[in-house]
Amino acid sequence: MKVVLKEDVKSLGKKGELVNVSDGYARNFLFPKNLATQANAQAMNELKNREEAKKHHAKQELDKANAVKEKINDKTVNLTAKAGQGGKLFGAITAKEIAENIEKEFSVEIDKKKISLENDIKQFGTYSAAIKLHTGITANVFVVVSEAEAD
């Protein structure tokens, strides 16, 4: 008997999958515990619609990631920081600060966890940062750290 799973079932499949099981297993275990429904025309149609919606959302996310990459790839983000003698910063420039400046300058919201730096930014200069926007889509930005104006 073909059934569509409503929940993940160990050793059988994930939620939303169409699986083939014995009649007794379906009637005595899956249906009473509300883990599956019989694969009739309505259930198959719902399954097909759910899969199409999932593909559509995935395509939208990919398009959005590509648009963000076009907007920020190879751009420069300017940051200012206070430093002691020799250009050594008090603290370090963090991914959070980079994300905030990208949002200010380019009106693009970036999660700080998606920003990876080659090494810590603890001195003035220009650094490269990679931003993972989506699977296989990475934008590179340059971070220029300069001295803050003295008050």
C-alpha positions as a Markdown table, in Angstrom:
| # | Residue | x | y | z |
|---|---|---|---|---|
| 1 | Met | 0.0 | 0.0 | 0.0 |
| 2 | Lys | 1.3 | 3.5 | -0.8 |
| 3 | Val | 1.1 | 6.0 | 1.9 |
| 4 | Val | 2.2 | 9.7 | 2.4 |
| 5 | Leu | 4.0 | 10.2 | 5.7 |
| 6 | Lys | 2.7 | 12.9 | 8.0 |
| 7 | Glu | 5.7 | 12.7 | 10.4 |
| 8 | Asp | 9.2 | 11.3 | 10.2 |
| 9 | Val | 9.1 | 7.5 | 10.8 |
| 10 | Lys | 12.4 | 5.8 | 11.8 |
| 11 | Ser | 13.6 | 3.3 | 9.2 |
| 12 | Leu | 10.8 | 4.3 | 6.8 |
| 13 | Gly | 11.1 | 7.9 | 5.7 |
| 14 | Lys | 10.8 | 11.6 | 6.3 |
| 15 | Lys | 7.7 | 13.7 | 6.6 |
| 16 | Gly | 6.0 | 14.3 | 3.2 |
| 17 | Glu | 7.5 | 11.3 | 1.4 |
| 18 | Leu | 5.6 | 8.8 | -0.5 |
| 19 | Val | 6.5 | 5.2 | 0.6 |
| 20 | Asn | 5.3 | 1.7 | -0.1 |
| 21 | Val | 4.4 | -0.3 | 3.1 |
| 22 | Ser | 2.6 | -3.5 | 3.8 |
| 23 | Asp | -1.2 | -3.2 | 4.3 |
| 24 | Gly | -1.1 | -4.5 | 7.9 |
| 25 | Tyr | 1.7 | -2.0 | 8.9 |
| 26 | Ala | -0.3 | 0.9 | 7.5 |
| 27 | Arg | -3.6 | -0.1 | 9.0 |
| 28 | Asn | -2.4 | -1.3 | 12.4 |
| 29 | Phe | 0.5 | 1.2 | 13.1 |
| 30 | Leu | 0.8 | 4.2 | 10.8 |
| 31 | Phe | -2.9 | 5.1 | 10.5 |
| 32 | Pro | -3.9 | 4.7 | 14.2 |
| 33 | Lys | -0.9 | 6.8 | 15.3 |
| 34 | Asn | -1.7 | 9.4 | 12.6 |
| 35 | Leu | 1.8 | 9.0 | 11.1 |
| 36 | Ala | 0.6 | 8.6 | 7.5 |
| 37 | Thr | -2.4 | 8.9 | 5.2 |
| 38 | Gln | -3.4 | 6.7 | 2.3 |
| 39 | Ala | -1.9 | 7.9 | -1.0 |
| 40 | Asn | -5.2 | 8.7 | -2.7 |
| 41 | Ala | -5.6 | 11.4 | -5.4 |
| 42 | Gln | -6.1 | 14.2 | -2.9 |
| 43 | Ala | -3.0 | 13.3 | -0.8 |
| 44 | Met | -0.9 | 13.0 | -4.0 |
| 45 | Asn | -2.1 | 16.4 | -5.2 |
| 46 | Glu | -1.2 | 17.9 | -1.8 |
| 47 | Leu | 2.3 | 16.3 | -1.9 |
| 48 | Lys | 2.9 | 17.6 | -5.4 |
| 49 | Asn | 1.8 | 21.1 | -4.4 |
| 50 | Arg | 4.1 | 21.1 | -1.3 |
| 51 | Glu | 7.1 | 20.0 | -3.4 |
| 52 | Glu | 6.4 | 22.7 | -6.0 |
| 53 | Ala | 6.1 | 25.3 | -3.3 |
| 54 | Lys | 9.4 | 24.1 | -1.8 |
| 55 | Lys | 11.1 | 24.4 | -5.2 |
| 56 | His | 9.6 | 27.9 | -5.7 |
| 57 | His | 10.9 | 29.1 | -2.2 |
| 58 | Ala | 14.3 | 27.6 | -2.9 |
| 59 | Lys | 14.5 | 29.5 | -6.3 |
| 60 | Gln | 13.4 | 32.7 | -4.6 |
| 61 | Glu | 16.2 | 32.4 | -2.0 |
| 62 | Leu | 18.7 | 31.7 | -4.7 |
| 63 | Asp | 17.6 | 34.7 | -6.7 |
| 64 | Lys | 17.7 | 36.9 | -3.6 |
| 65 | Ala | 21.3 | 35.7 | -2.8 |
| 66 | Asn | 22.4 | 36.5 | -6.3 |
| 67 | Ala | 20.9 | 40.0 | -6.1 |
| 68 | Val | 22.7 | 40.6 | -2.8 |
| 69 | Lys | 26.0 | 39.3 | -4.3 |
| 70 | Glu | 25.6 | 41.7 | -7.3 |
| 71 | Lys | 25.1 | 44.6 | -4.9 |
| 72 | Ile | 28.0 | 44.0 | -2.5 |
| 73 | Asn | 30.6 | 41.8 | -4.3 |
| 74 | Asp | 34.1 | 43.5 | -4.5 |
| 75 | Lys | 32.8 | 46.6 | -2.7 |
| 76 | Thr | 34.7 | 48.3 | 0.1 |
| 77 | Val | 33.4 | 48.8 | 3.6 |
| 78 | Asn | 35.0 | 51.6 | 5.6 |
| 79 | Leu | 35.4 | 51.3 | 9.4 |
| 80 | Thr | 37.0 | 53.6 | 11.9 |
| 81 | Ala | 38.6 | 52.5 | 15.2 |
| 82 | Lys | 40.7 | 53.9 | 17.9 |
| 83 | Ala | 44.3 | 52.7 | 18.3 |
| 84 | Gly | 47.3 | 52.9 | 20.4 |
| 85 | Gln | 50.9 | 53.5 | 19.3 |
| 86 | Gly | 52.0 | 51.6 | 16.2 |
| 87 | Gly | 48.5 | 51.4 | 14.7 |
| 88 | Lys | 47.5 | 48.5 | 17.0 |
| 89 | Leu | 43.7 | 48.7 | 17.7 |
| 90 | Phe | 42.1 | 48.6 | 21.1 |
| 91 | Gly | 40.3 | 45.3 | 20.7 |
| 92 | Ala | 39.5 | 44.0 | 17.2 |
| 93 | Ile | 37.1 | 44.6 | 14.4 |
| 94 | Thr | 34.4 | 41.9 | 14.5 |
| 95 | Ala | 32.0 | 40.4 | 12.0 |
| 96 | Lys | 29.2 | 42.1 | 13.8 |
| 97 | Glu | 30.7 | 45.6 | 13.1 |
| 98 | Ile | 31.3 | 44.6 | 9.5 |
| 99 | Ala | 27.6 | 43.4 | 9.1 |
| 100 | Glu | 26.3 | 46.6 | 10.6 |
| 101 | Asn | 28.4 | 48.8 | 8.2 |
| 102 | Ile | 27.3 | 46.7 | 5.2 |
| 103 | Glu | 23.7 | 47.3 | 6.3 |
| 104 | Lys | 24.3 | 51.1 | 6.6 |
| 105 | Glu | 26.2 | 51.5 | 3.4 |
| 106 | Phe | 24.4 | 49.1 | 1.0 |
| 107 | Ser | 21.0 | 48.6 | 2.7 |
| 108 | Val | 21.6 | 44.8 | 2.8 |
| 109 | Glu | 21.0 | 42.8 | 5.9 |
| 110 | Ile | 23.8 | 40.2 | 6.5 |
| 111 | Asp | 24.0 | 37.7 | 9.3 |
| 112 | Lys | 27.3 | 38.1 | 11.2 |
| 113 | Lys | 27.7 | 34.3 | 11.3 |
| 114 | Lys | 28.0 | 34.3 | 7.5 |
| 115 | Ile | 31.0 | 36.6 | 7.4 |
| 116 | Ser | 34.4 | 34.8 | 7.5 |
| 117 | Leu | 37.6 | 36.7 | 8.0 |
| 118 | Glu | 41.0 | 35.3 | 7.0 |
| 119 | Asn | 42.5 | 36.5 | 10.2 |
| 120 | Asp | 41.6 | 38.9 | 13.1 |
| 121 | Ile | 41.5 | 42.6 | 12.3 |
| 122 | Lys | 43.7 | 44.2 | 14.9 |
| 123 | Gln | 45.5 | 46.9 | 12.9 |
| 124 | Phe | 44.7 | 49.6 | 10.4 |
| 125 | Gly | 44.7 | 48.5 | 6.8 |
| 126 | Thr | 42.7 | 46.7 | 4.1 |
| 127 | Tyr | 41.4 | 43.2 | 4.7 |
| 128 | Ser | 39.3 | 40.8 | 2.7 |
| 129 | Ala | 36.1 | 39.2 | 4.0 |
| 130 | Ala | 34.1 | 36.4 | 2.5 |
| 131 | Ile | 30.3 | 36.4 | 3.0 |
| 132 | Lys | 28.5 | 33.1 | 2.4 |
| 133 | Leu | 25.1 | 34.1 | 1.1 |
| 134 | His | 23.8 | 30.7 | -0.1 |
| 135 | Thr | 25.1 | 27.3 | -1.0 |
| 136 | Gly | 27.7 | 28.0 | -3.6 |
| 137 | Ile | 27.2 | 31.8 | -3.6 |
| 138 | Thr | 29.9 | 33.8 | -1.8 |
| 139 | Ala | 30.5 | 37.5 | -2.0 |
| 140 | Asn | 33.9 | 39.1 | -1.3 |
| 141 | Val | 34.1 | 42.5 | 0.4 |
| 142 | Phe | 37.1 | 44.6 | 1.3 |
| 143 | Val | 37.2 | 46.1 | 4.8 |
| 144 | Val | 39.3 | 49.3 | 5.2 |
| 145 | Val | 40.1 | 50.1 | 8.8 |
| 146 | Ser | 41.2 | 53.7 | 9.4 |
| 147 | Glu | 41.9 | 55.8 | 12.5 |
| 148 | Ala | 38.9 | 57.4 | 14.2 |
| 149 | Glu | 38.8 | 61.2 | 14.4 |
| 150 | Ala | 40.1 | 62.4 | 17.8 |
| 151 | Asp | 37.4 | 64.1 | 19.9 |
